[in-house]
């Protein structure tokens, strides 16, 4: 029951299409401004498509063409392999540039793609929501209880603080290429601890409570919350970060 709860909450991944079945797209009804790119929402570990529809709907309402991407095998496997699948997916879409919004593990998959698989040539903006960029102590909880290292879940092992995967990913430049990087984190994140590990060098690192002290946002709330979305919108429009503390 504990493992089921942890993996179900860890990223609440969403899908419109698996890499093997190409993709699904929704074209916004509003004409996109010239600086707008199609947005790929990159899901995390486990979950259902409906979990990301609120975020996708907000983006569509702002005129974006939106795709929701599920990690292969629900994200349980090697993050580098998932990044390779994402790279193939982006190529299949065929756009000159896209923007990536990654939730939890999806942010690590996206950053690996940017740093190691040539993704900087195809991506204009990167936004992560509650991504354990430098790992999370929560990934070790199962081992602490004597149930083995993340119960054999490779991605969970890789998201542990000090893992070989994260040590390699975070060596050198955190934010390479001509990409605008933004990270979003919240003090109430149950799964990224310490919450400062969701930030990277060279990015606009946004702590929601630094702007809105009374705003309570959990890990899953990062894809549902209106204030968080106001930050995503600022980032995708290359605007100064001004969170709307009263957004619903």
Phi and psi in degrees as GROMACS dihedral restraints (atoms count N, CA, C in turn):
[ dihedral_restraints ]
;  ai    aj    ak    al  type     phi  dphi    fc
    3     4     5     6     1   -63.5    20    10
    4     5     6     7     1   -45.8    20    10
    6     7     8     9     1   -61.7    20    10
    7     8     9    10     1   -42.9    20    10
    9    10    11    12     1   -60.3    20    10
   10    11    12    13     1   -40.8    20    10
   12    13    14    15     1   -67.0    20    10
   13    14    15    16     1   -42.9    20    10
   15    16    17    18     1   -66.2    20    10
   16    17    18    19     1   -47.6    20    10
   18    19    20    21     1   -69.5    20    10
   19    20    21    22     1   -32.1    20    10
   21    22    23    24     1   -69.0    20    10
   22    23    24    25     1   -34.4    20    10
   24    25    26    27     1   -87.0    20    10
   25    26    27    28     1   -26.3    20    10
   27    28    29    30     1   -51.8    20    10
   28    29    30    31     1   -39.3    20    10
   30    31    32    33     1  -144.5    20    10
   31    32    33    34     1   -14.3    20    10
   33    34    35    36     1    48.2    20    10
   34    35    36    37     1    62.4    20    10
   36    37    38    39     1   -64.5    20    10
   37    38    39    40     1   152.8    20    10
   39    40    41    42     1  -129.1    20    10
   40    41    42    43     1   158.0    20    10
   42    43    44    45     1  -146.8    20    10
   43    44    45    46     1   139.4    20    10
   45    46    47    48     1  -109.5    20    10
   46    47    48    49     1   -34.0    20    10
   48    49    50    51     1  -154.3    20    10
   49    50    51    52     1   141.0    20    10
   51    52    53    54     1   -76.1    20    10
   52    53    54    55     1   157.7    20    10
   54    55    56    57     1   -55.9    20    10
   55    56    57    58     1   -33.7    20    10
   57    58    59    60     1   -70.3    20    10
   58    59    60    61     1   -17.4    20    10
   60    61    62    63     1  -114.0    20    10
   61    62    63    64     1    27.7    20    10
   63    64    65    66     1    64.0    20    10
   64    65    66    67     1  -118.4    20    10
   66    67    68    69     1  -155.8    20    10
   67    68    69    70     1   169.6    20    10
   69    70    71    72     1  -127.3    20    10
   70    71    72    73     1   143.5    20    10
   72    73    74    75     1  -134.4    20    10
   73    74    75    76     1   151.4    20    10
   75    76    77    78     1  -125.5    20    10
   76    77    78    79     1   119.3    20    10
   78    79    80    81     1   -86.8    20    10
   79    80    81    82     1   128.2    20    10
   81    82    83    84     1   -64.7    20    10
   82    83    84    85     1   146.5    20    10
   84    85    86    87     1   -78.9    20    10
   85    86    87    88     1   -18.6    20    10
   87    88    89    90     1   -94.7    20    10
   88    89    90    91     1   138.0    20    10
   90    91    92    93     1   -63.2    20    10
   91    92    93    94     1   131.8    20    10
   93    94    95    96     1   -77.6    20    10
   94    95    96    97     1   141.9    20    10
   96    97    98    99     1   -68.1    20    10
   97    98    99   100     1   156.6    20    10
   99   100   101   102     1   -55.5    20    10
  100   101   102   103     1   -33.8    20    10
  102   103   104   105     1   -81.7    20    10
  103   104   105   106     1    -7.3    20    10
  105   106   107   108     1   -78.3    20    10
  106   107   108   109     1   140.7    20    10
  108   109   110   111     1  -114.2    20    10
  109   110   111   112     1   157.3    20    10
  111   112   113   114     1   -56.3    20    10
  112   113   114   115     1   145.6    20    10
  114   115   116   117     1  -111.4    20    10
  115   116   117   118     1   129.7    20    10
  117   118   119   120     1  -106.1    20    10
  118   119   120   121     1   117.2    20    10
  120   121   122   123     1   -87.1    20    10
  121   122   123   124     1   115.0    20    10
  123   124   125   126     1   -99.1    20    10
  124   125   126   127     1   115.3    20    10
  126   127   128   129     1   -76.7    20    10
  127   128   129   130     1   175.1    20    10
  129   130   131   132     1  -113.4    20    10
  130   131   132   133     1  -139.7    20    10
  132   133   134   135     1   -88.7    20    10
  133   134   135   136     1   111.9    20    10
  135   136   137   138     1    70.8    20    10
  136   137   138   139     1   174.0    20    10
  138   139   140   141     1   122.5    20    10
  139   140   141   142     1  -172.8    20    10
  141   142   143   144     1  -129.8    20    10
  142   143   144   145     1   159.2    20    10
  144   145   146   147     1   -59.3    20    10
  145   146   147   148     1   -37.8    20    10
  147   148   149   150     1   -59.7    20    10
  148   149   150   151     1   -24.1    20    10
  150   151   152   153     1   -63.0    20    10
  151   152   153   154     1   -29.7    20    10
  153   154   155   156     1  -102.4    20    10
  154   155   156   157     1    -3.3    20    10
  156   157   158   159     1   -63.4    20    10
  157   158   159   160     1   -37.7    20    10
  159   160   161   162     1   -57.7    20    10
  160   161   162   163     1   -43.2    20    10
  162   163   164   165     1   -66.8    20    10
  163   164   165   166     1   -45.8    20    10
  165   166   167   168     1   -61.6    20    10
  166   167   168   169     1   -38.6    20    10
  168   169   170   171     1   -64.5    20    10
  169   170   171   172     1   -39.8    20    10
  171   172   173   174     1   -62.9    20    10
  172   173   174   175     1   -42.5    20    10
  174   175   176   177     1   -63.7    20    10
  175   176   177   178     1   -43.6    20    10
  177   178   179   180     1   -60.6    20    10
  178   179   180   181     1   -40.7    20    10
  180   181   182   183     1   -62.3    20    10
  181   182   183   184     1   -26.1    20    10
  183   184   185   186     1   -92.9    20    10
  184   185   186   187     1    11.0    20    10
  186   187   188   189     1    93.8    20    10
  187   188   189   190     1    13.1    20    10
  189   190   191   192     1   -94.1    20    10
  190   191   192   193     1   145.9    20    10
  192   193   194   195     1   -84.4    20    10
  193   194   195   196     1   123.5    20    10
  195   196   197   198     1  -122.0    20    10
  196   197   198   199     1   138.2    20    10
  198   199   200   201     1  -125.8    20    10
  199   200   201   202     1   140.3    20    10
  201   202   203   204     1  -112.0    20    10
  202   203   204   205     1   124.6    20    10
  204   205   206   207     1  -113.8    20    10
  205   206   207   208     1   126.2    20    10
  207   208   209   210     1   -96.8    20    10
  208   209   210   211     1   137.9    20    10
  210   211   212   213     1   -69.3    20    10
  211   212   213   214     1   144.4    20    10
  213   214   215   216     1   -60.3    20    10
  214   215   216   217     1   141.0    20    10
  216   217   218   219     1    62.9    20    10
  217   218   219   220     1    27.1    20    10
  219   220   221   222     1    61.2    20    10
  220   221   222   223     1    18.2    20    10
  222   223   224   225     1    81.1    20    10
  223   224   225   226     1    10.6    20    10
  225   226   227   228     1   -75.6    20    10
  226   227   228   229     1   -23.2    20    10
  228   229   230   231     1   -89.0    20    10
  229   230   231   232     1  -162.7    20    10
  231   232   233   234     1   -60.3    20    10
  232   233   234   235     1   128.0    20    10
  234   235   236   237     1   -64.3    20    10
  235   236   237   238     1   -37.8    20    10
  237   238   239   240     1   -61.9    20    10
  238   239   240   241     1   -39.6    20    10
  240   241   242   243     1   -66.3    20    10
  241   242   243   244     1   -39.7    20    10
  243   244   245   246     1   -62.6    20    10
  244   245   246   247     1   -36.8    20    10
  246   247   248   249     1   -65.9    20    10
  247   248   249   250     1   -37.5    20    10
  249   250   251   252     1   -63.2    20    10
  250   251   252   253     1   -39.1    20    10
  252   253   254   255     1   -66.5    20    10
  253   254   255   256     1   -38.5    20    10
  255   256   257   258     1   -62.8    20    10
  256   257   258   259     1   -41.7    20    10
  258   259   260   261     1   -58.4    20    10
  259   260   261   262     1   -43.1    20    10
  261   262   263   264     1   -64.5    20    10
  262   263   264   265     1   -40.3    20    10
  264   265   266   267     1   -61.8    20    10
  265   266   267   268     1   -45.3    20    10
  267   268   269   270     1   -62.2    20    10
  268   269   270   271     1   -41.4    20    10
  270   271   272   273     1   -62.6    20    10
  271   272   273   274     1   -38.7    20    10
  273   274   275   276     1   -63.6    20    10
  274   275   276   277     1   -34.4    20    10
  276   277   278   279     1   -65.3    20    10
  277   278   279   280     1   -36.6    20    10
  279   280   281   282     1    81.2    20    10
  280   281   282   283     1    15.9    20    10
  282   283   284   285     1   -84.0    20    10
  283   284   285   286     1   150.4    20    10
  285   286   287   288     1   -64.4    20    10
  286   287   288   289     1   -39.9    20    10
  288   289   290   291     1  -143.7    20    10
  289   290   291   292     1   146.3    20    10
  291   292   293   294     1  -133.2    20    10
  292   293   294   295     1   164.1    20    10
  294   295   296   297     1  -111.5    20    10
  295   296   297   298     1   146.7    20    10
  297   298   299   300     1  -115.1    20    10
  298   299   300   301     1   131.0    20    10
  300   301   302   303     1  -121.7    20    10
  301   302   303   304     1   107.3    20    10
  303   304   305   306     1  -110.1    20    10
  304   305   306   307     1   131.9    20    10
  306   307   308   309     1  -101.3    20    10
  307   308   309   310     1   130.2    20    10
  309   310   311   312     1    53.0    20    10
  310   311   312   313     1  -122.2    20    10
  312   313   314   315     1   -55.9    20    10
  313   314   315   316     1   -30.7    20    10
  315   316   317   318     1   -58.7    20    10
  316   317   318   319     1   -29.5    20    10
  318   319   320   321     1   -70.8    20    10
  319   320   321   322     1   -34.7    20    10
  321   322   323   324     1   -71.2    20    10
  322   323   324   325     1   -42.1    20    10
  324   325   326   327     1   -58.0    20    10
  325   326   327   328     1   -44.6    20    10
  327   328   329   330     1   -65.6    20    10
  328   329   330   331     1   -40.9    20    10
  330   331   332   333     1   -71.0    20    10
  331   332   333   334     1   -34.6    20    10
  333   334   335   336     1   -63.0    20    10
  334   335   336   337     1   -42.0    20    10
  336   337   338   339     1   -59.2    20    10
  337   338   339   340     1   -44.2    20    10
  339   340   341   342     1   -65.8    20    10
  340   341   342   343     1   -44.5    20    10
  342   343   344   345     1   -80.5    20    10
  343   344   345   346     1   -34.5    20    10
  345   346   347   348     1  -119.2    20    10
  346   347   348   349     1   -11.2    20    10
  348   349   350   351     1  -124.4    20    10
  349   350   351   352     1    21.8    20    10
  351   352   353   354     1    75.7    20    10
  352   353   354   355     1    16.5    20    10
  354   355   356   357     1   -67.8    20    10
  355   356   357   358     1   -19.4    20    10
  357   358   359   360     1   -63.7    20    10
  358   359   360   361     1   -22.4    20    10
  360   361   362   363     1   -75.4    20    10
  361   362   363   364     1   -19.9    20    10
  363   364   365   366     1  -112.4    20    10
  364   365   366   367     1    -3.4    20    10
  366   367   368   369     1  -121.6    20    10
  367   368   369   370     1   133.5    20    10
  369   370   371   372     1   -95.5    20    10
  370   371   372   373     1   -38.9    20    10
  372   373   374   375     1  -139.0    20    10
  373   374   375   376     1   143.4    20    10
  375   376   377   378     1  -126.2    20    10
  376   377   378   379     1   126.5    20    10
  378   379   380   381     1  -128.8    20    10
  379   380   381   382     1   126.3    20    10
  381   382   383   384     1  -112.6    20    10
  382   383   384   385     1   143.6    20    10
  384   385   386   387     1  -121.6    20    10
  385   386   387   388     1   108.4    20    10
  387   388   389   390     1    59.9    20    10
  388   389   390   391     1    41.8    20    10
  390   391   392   393     1   -93.8    20    10
  391   392   393   394     1   129.0    20    10
  393   394   395   396     1   -77.2    20    10
  394   395   396   397     1    71.3    20    10
  396   397   398   399     1   -57.0    20    10
  397   398   399   400     1   -37.4    20    10
  399   400   401   402     1  -113.6    20    10
  400   401   402   403     1    24.2    20    10
  402   403   404   405     1    90.5    20    10
  403   404   405   406     1   167.9    20    10
  405   406   407   408     1  -138.6    20    10
  406   407   408   409     1   137.3    20    10
  408   409   410   411     1   -65.2    20    10
  409   410   411   412     1   -22.7    20    10
  411   412   413   414     1   -62.9    20    10
  412   413   414   415     1   -27.9    20    10
  414   415   416   417     1   -64.1    20    10
  415   416   417   418     1   -15.6    20    10
  417   418   419   420     1   -99.9    20    10
  418   419   420   421     1     2.4    20    10
  420   421   422   423     1   -64.5    20    10
  421   422   423   424     1   -36.8    20    10
  423   424   425   426     1   -68.7    20    10
  424   425   426   427     1   -39.8    20    10
  426   427   428   429     1   -62.6    20    10
  427   428   429   430     1   -40.1    20    10
  429   430   431   432     1   -60.0    20    10
  430   431   432   433     1   -33.6    20    10
  432   433   434   435     1   -85.2    20    10
  433   434   435   436     1     5.3    20    10
  435   436   437   438     1    80.6    20    10
  436   437   438   439     1    22.3    20    10
  438   439   440   441     1  -105.6    20    10
  439   440   441   442     1    12.2    20    10
  441   442   443   444     1    96.5    20    10
  442   443   444   445     1   164.2    20    10
  444   445   446   447     1   -70.0    20    10
  445   446   447   448     1   103.0    20    10
  447   448   449   450     1    53.0    20    10
  448   449   450   451     1    25.9    20    10
  450   451   452   453     1    52.0    20    10
  451   452   453   454     1    32.5    20    10
  453   454   455   456     1    82.4    20    10
  454   455   456   457     1     4.4    20    10
  456   457   458   459     1   -80.4    20    10
  457   458   459   460     1   113.3    20    10
  459   460   461   462     1   -61.1    20    10
  460   461   462   463     1   -47.5    20    10
  462   463   464   465     1   -61.2    20    10
  463   464   465   466     1   -37.9    20    10
  465   466   467   468     1   -62.8    20    10
  466   467   468   469     1   -44.6    20    10
  468   469   470   471     1   -58.9    20    10
  469   470   471   472     1   -40.3    20    10
  471   472   473   474     1   -70.5    20    10
  472   473   474   475     1   -23.0    20    10
  474   475   476   477     1   -90.0    20    10
  475   476   477   478     1     2.6    20    10
  477   478   479   480     1   -72.5    20    10
  478   479   480   481     1   144.2    20    10
  480   481   482   483     1   -57.1    20    10
  481   482   483   484     1   129.0    20    10
  483   484   485   486     1    81.5    20    10
  484   485   486   487     1     9.9    20    10
  486   487   488   489     1   -63.7    20    10
  487   488   489   490     1   157.3    20    10
  489   490   491   492     1   -59.5    20    10
  490   491   492   493     1   -39.6    20    10
  492   493   494   495     1   -61.4    20    10
  493   494   495   496     1   -49.4    20    10
  495   496   497   498     1   -70.9    20    10
  496   497   498   499     1   -33.4    20    10
  498   499   500   501     1   -60.0    20    10
  499   500   501   502     1   -42.4    20    10
  501   502   503   504     1   -70.8    20    10
  502   503   504   505     1   -43.1    20    10
  504   505   506   507     1   -62.8    20    10
  505   506   507   508     1   -37.1    20    10
  507   508   509   510     1   -93.6    20    10
  508   509   510   511     1     6.0    20    10
  510   511   512   513     1   -76.5    20    10
  511   512   513   514     1   132.9    20    10
  513   514   515   516     1    79.9    20    10
  514   515   516   517     1  -141.5    20    10
  516   517   518   519     1   -76.5    20    10
  517   518   519   520     1   122.8    20    10
  519   520   521   522     1   -71.4    20    10
  520   521   522   523     1   -27.9    20    10
  522   523   524   525     1  -134.9    20    10
  523   524   525   526     1    70.0    20    10
  525   526   527   528     1   -75.9    20    10
  526   527   528   529     1   162.0    20    10
  528   529   530   531     1    80.1    20    10
  529   530   531   532     1  -179.7    20    10
  531   532   533   534     1   -89.8    20    10
  532   533   534   535     1    61.8    20    10
  534   535   536   537     1  -123.8    20    10
  535   536   537   538     1   138.7    20    10
  537   538   539   540     1   -89.1    20    10
  538   539   540   541     1   116.8    20    10
  540   541   542   543     1  -101.9    20    10
  541   542   543   544     1   135.3    20    10
  543   544   545   546     1  -137.3    20    10
  544   545   546   547     1   134.3    20    10
  546   547   548   549     1  -119.4    20    10
  547   548   549   550     1   144.6    20    10
  549   550   551   552     1  -125.4    20    10
  550   551   552   553     1   132.0    20    10
  552   553   554   555     1  -140.0    20    10
  553   554   555   556     1   166.1    20    10
  555   556   557   558     1  -140.1    20    10
  556   557   558   559     1   144.4    20    10
  558   559   560   561     1   -65.1    20    10
  559   560   561   562     1   -24.3    20    10
  561   562   563   564     1   -91.6    20    10
  562   563   564   565     1    11.9    20    10
  564   565   566   567     1   -64.1    20    10
  565   566   567   568     1   116.8    20    10
  567   568   569   570     1   -75.8    20    10
  568   569   570   571     1   -19.4    20    10
  570   571   572   573     1  -114.6    20    10
  571   572   573   574     1   -13.1    20    10
  573   574   575   576     1  -111.5    20    10
  574   575   576   577     1   100.9    20    10
  576   577   578   579     1  -131.8    20    10
  577   578   579   580     1   127.6    20    10
  579   580   581   582     1   -71.6    20    10
  580   581   582   583     1   153.1    20    10
  582   583   584   585     1   -66.5    20    10
  583   584   585   586     1   -23.1    20    10
  585   586   587   588     1   -62.8    20    10
  586   587   588   589     1   -18.2    20    10
  588   589   590   591     1   -72.8    20    10
  589   590   591   592     1    -2.7    20    10
  591   592   593   594     1   -89.7    20    10
  592   593   594   595     1     3.8    20    10
  594   595   596   597     1  -105.7    20    10
  595   596   597   598     1   156.3    20    10
  597   598   599   600     1  -135.5    20    10
  598   599   600   601     1   158.2    20    10
  600   601   602   603     1   -72.4    20    10
  601   602   603   604     1   143.1    20    10
  603   604   605   606     1    85.7    20    10
  604   605   606   607     1     4.5    20    10
  606   607   608   609     1  -112.7    20    10
  607   608   609   610     1   162.8    20    10
  609   610   611   612     1   -80.6    20    10
  610   611   612   613     1   103.0    20    10
  612   613   614   615     1   -95.5    20    10
  613   614   615   616     1   112.9    20    10
  615   616   617   618     1  -109.7    20    10
  616   617   618   619     1   116.5    20    10
  618   619   620   621     1   -97.5    20    10
  619   620   621   622     1   115.8    20    10
  621   622   623   624     1   -54.3    20    10
  622   623   624   625     1   -42.6    20    10
  624   625   626   627     1   -74.4    20    10
  625   626   627   628     1   -11.8    20    10
  627   628   629   630     1   -68.7    20    10
  628   629   630   631     1   -28.0    20    10
  630   631   632   633     1   -99.5    20    10
  631   632   633   634     1   -36.6    20    10
  633   634   635   636     1  -130.0    20    10
  634   635   636   637     1    80.8    20    10
  636   637   638   639     1   -58.3    20    10
  637   638   639   640     1   -27.3    20    10
  639   640   641   642     1   -93.3    20    10
  640   641   642   643     1    -1.2    20    10
  642   643   644   645     1   -77.9    20    10
  643   644   645   646     1   126.4    20    10
  645   646   647   648     1  -108.0    20    10
  646   647   648   649     1   116.7    20    10
  648   649   650   651     1  -136.0    20    10
  649   650   651   652     1   121.7    20    10
  651   652   653   654     1   -90.5    20    10
  652   653   654   655     1  -174.3    20    10
  654   655   656   657     1   -61.4    20    10
  655   656   657   658     1   -49.7    20    10
  657   658   659   660     1   -70.3    20    10
  658   659   660   661     1   -29.8    20    10
  660   661   662   663     1   -62.3    20    10
  661   662   663   664     1   -19.7    20    10
  663   664   665   666     1   -62.4    20    10
  664   665   666   667     1   -22.9    20    10
  666   667   668   669     1   -98.7    20    10
  667   668   669   670     1    -1.1    20    10
  669   670   671   672     1  -116.6    20    10
  670   671   672   673     1   -26.1    20    10
  672   673   674   675     1   -75.9    20    10
  673   674   675   676     1   136.6    20    10
  675   676   677   678     1   -68.2    20    10
  676   677   678   679     1   -37.8    20    10
  678   679   680   681     1   -64.2    20    10
  679   680   681   682     1   -43.2    20    10
  681   682   683   684     1   -60.4    20    10
  682   683   684   685     1   -42.5    20    10
  684   685   686   687     1   -63.7    20    10
  685   686   687   688     1   -33.7    20    10
  687   688   689   690     1   -61.8    20    10
  688   689   690   691     1   -32.0    20    10
  690   691   692   693     1   -70.9    20    10
  691   692   693   694     1   -44.1    20    10
  693   694   695   696     1   -57.4    20    10
  694   695   696   697     1   -44.4    20    10
  696   697   698   699     1   -63.4    20    10
  697   698   699   700     1   -44.2    20    10
  699   700   701   702     1   -56.1    20    10
  700   701   702   703     1   -45.8    20    10
  702   703   704   705     1   -64.5    20    10
  703   704   705   706     1   -43.1    20    10
  705   706   707   708     1   -72.0    20    10
  706   707   708   709     1   -20.6    20    10
  708   709   710   711     1   -98.1    20    10
  709   710   711   712     1     4.6    20    10
  711   712   713   714     1    58.3    20    10
  712   713   714   715     1    35.5    20    10
  714   715   716   717     1   -97.0    20    10
  715   716   717   718     1   159.1    20    10
  717   718   719   720     1   -58.4    20    10
  718   719   720   721     1   144.6    20    10
  720   721   722   723     1   -75.2    20    10
  721   722   723   724     1   114.2    20    10
  723   724   725   726     1  -136.3    20    10
  724   725   726   727     1    83.4    20    10
  726   727   728   729     1   -59.9    20    10
  727   728   729   730     1   139.4    20    10
  729   730   731   732     1   -89.4    20    10
  730   731   732   733     1   103.8    20    10
  732   733   734   735     1   -69.7    20    10
  733   734   735   736     1   -12.2    20    10
  735   736   737   738     1  -111.2    20    10
  736   737   738   739     1     8.3    20    10
  738   739   740   741     1   -68.6    20    10
  739   740   741   742     1   147.2    20    10
